[in-house]
Amino acid sequence: MRQPVRPSHRGFARSMRAHATKAETMLWQALRNRQLNGLKFKRQVPLDGFILDFVCFEARLIIEVDGSQHADSQGDVVRDRHFEAHSFRILRFWNEEVERNLDAVCEAILQETKGRG
C-alpha cells in the first residue's frame, strides 16, 4: 500500500498543515502528542494519492474534518472505499460539529478505537 509520495502531494500536505481550518486546529490540539488515550495521530498525511486529515496507523483509523464542499462528494466515497479495502476505518466529522462539541468528537474517536491498536 505504501507508495512513494509525489513532491507535489508532499508540498500540498505541508501547506494544508500551515493553513488548517479552525476545526482541524481544534481537533489537532486534542489529538497531538498522544493526548487521546495514548494514540499516535499524524495530520495531513499524503498516502496513496490522497491527503488524510488525521490518521492513526496503529488503530488503522482515518479522521476527516469536512466543510460543506464535501456534502454528497463522490470523490470521498471512492477514497473511503479505497482505504476500507486496506482495513482502515474512516470517521467523518463536520467542521461545525468539531467546533461546537469537541468532547463528543473525541469520545466518538475513543469508541471507534476500543479494541484496536
N, C-alpha and C positions, 0 to 999 in steps of 0.2 A: 504494500500500500504506500509506503514512503517513497516519494519521488523527489528528485532534485527540484528545488524551488527556483522558479524563474526570477531573475533580478527585478523585473517589473513588479511581480507579486510581493517580493520582499520589501521593496520600497513603498508600495501601496499600503502594506500592513503597518509599516513604520509610521507612515503618515496618519493612518487611522488611529494608531495609539496616541499620537500627538494631538489629534483633533477629535477626541472622543465626545460622545453626547453626554449630557448631564446624567442620564440614566446609566450609561455604561460606566461613567466615572464613579457613581454611587455604588454600583454593584462591585466594581473592581476593588473599592475600598473595603468591602465586606469579604471578598474572596482572597485577596493578595496575602502573601506570607503565611499561607496555611492556616488562616484565621478561622476558616469554616471547617470544623471537625478534622483538622489536620490534612485536608485535601489540597494537593498542589494544582492550582489552576494557572494557565497561561492565557494571555489575551492577544487578540488579533493575530492569530496563528495561520500562516499560509500552509494549506495541506491539500494535496490532490487537485490543485487548480482552483480551490476555494479559499476564502479567508474566514476563519471561525472567530466569532466574537470572544468566546471563552471556551477553553477545553481543559478537562481533567483526564489525562491519558490513563491514569491508574484506575479510574472508575468508568472509563470509556463513555464519558458524558460531555456533550457539547451543549453550551448555553448560548442562545441567540437573544439579543435585545433588539426589538424591531420597532420601527416607526410605521406610520400609515402606508408608506410606499410598499410595504411587504404584504398588505392585505390581499389575499387571493393570488399570491405570487406563484406561478407555475415553476419558476426557477428555484424557489425554496422547496417545492415538492420534489423536484429532481435531485436537488442537493441532499435533502433528508433521506431519500431512498438510497442514494449512493453510500452515505455514512451508516445507515441502518444495515445495509448489506455487509458492512465491515464491523458489525457488532457494536456500534455506537448507539447511544440513546440521545435524543435531542429534546431539550426543553426550550420553549419559546415564550418570551415574556414581552409585553408591550412596554414601551418607554414609560408611559403613564403609570402602569402597574408597578414598575420598579420605583419610580419617584414617589408614589403615594403610599406604598406598603412594602418597603424593603424587607422587613422582618418576615412577612408571609412568603416572599420570593425565596429568601434564604431557607425557610422551613421547607418549602417545596423541593428545593435542591437537596437538602438533607434527606428528605423522604425518598427521593429518587436514588440516592447513593447508598441507602441502607442495604447491607448485604453484598455490596460490590466494592472493589478497590483493594 
